[in-house]
């Protein structure tokens, strides 16, 4: 599931502190089609402001199946 686009996450970003409750930047994870091979992992993270857009940054749609 990793490697197609960086994936937006609901988490706020803060360097060296997991789980901040607020902030101005959101986390994105996983690398994309134009990332280096070492970035194609779900543990790799970066951040940007929520309005930022790029051709290698997106999100996944999840739906429950009965």
Secondary structure by P-SEA (a helix, b strand, c coil): ccccccccccccccccccccccccbbbbcccccccccccccccccccccccccccccbbbbbbbcc
